[in-house]
Amino acid sequence: MSSRSKLSQINIPQEFQIFPKFASPGPSQEAFFYNIIIALKELALGDYNEEIPVQSFASMRFPEPLIQFYGMGAGIQRKFLIWGLVISIYNMVHTSDFRTSLVVLYYMHEEVGGITFGRPATVNGLLQRHATKGGTKLIRLPSNDNHTATTPLTANRVTIDVTPFGSIIQTPTLFMTIISALSEAAPHPATAPLDRPFTSSFQSFPCHLATRPVQPPRRAPPVYEWRHLVHALGQVTEFVVGRVLAMEMTISIKVDRTTVGLAGLFEGEMLGKVLDG
């Protein structure tokens, strides 16, 4: 069963649980982080409560693990997938165990779907064993060629300027902070204004994200929206991936070359620099 002690601030209800089933060793830790962030970024841009069809995510940078979703019928609620991805990666980091796996999702003691991490040939065996031992017989997975690769962030032409400085941050800690922020951004409508300071972190990781609109706030388009933060976090991930260590950083978020928001990834004592600046 999932570990939940440090996830209360992510607002995942206690009625939601995951049950992982493991197989062979998987790809690198970095590949898991990167592809989970890619999946969360895409999921965070849609309706939080929408039921979506089964689909899969991978990236051109890391073809594995392929991340696939299944539901109990035609689809699964987007928020269940977001919650499942967040708890899954938290448990992987907590246990230092990054393996090919099937993660079964339960809400109110009812199976609502699942997530697989790994090659279809391997995870299909996990799915069959799950069904044989009393799991669902209604599993639906996309075909092997129906997966989403990394696409350019062309929507609204979001770009970022990153300025590293200050203390070194371990990249897993930075990735977990990005995952925290994406999961907390997801309930907000993508095109709603991000018109107030926003912070996010996992309690057990010494890094915080802080962001706010430019001051004074823009009153004419483009204005800072939640989707701009989501796209910016995807670009920060691209900036960091491949590095063993990263640094604290400030981030200027631009839409059509106009700065709409400021953000930063900091250790705790530096948090106010973005919010007060």
Order of alpha helices (4+ residues) and beta strands (2+ residues): beta-alpha-beta-beta-beta-beta-alpha-beta-beta-alpha-beta-alpha-beta-beta-alpha-beta-beta-alpha
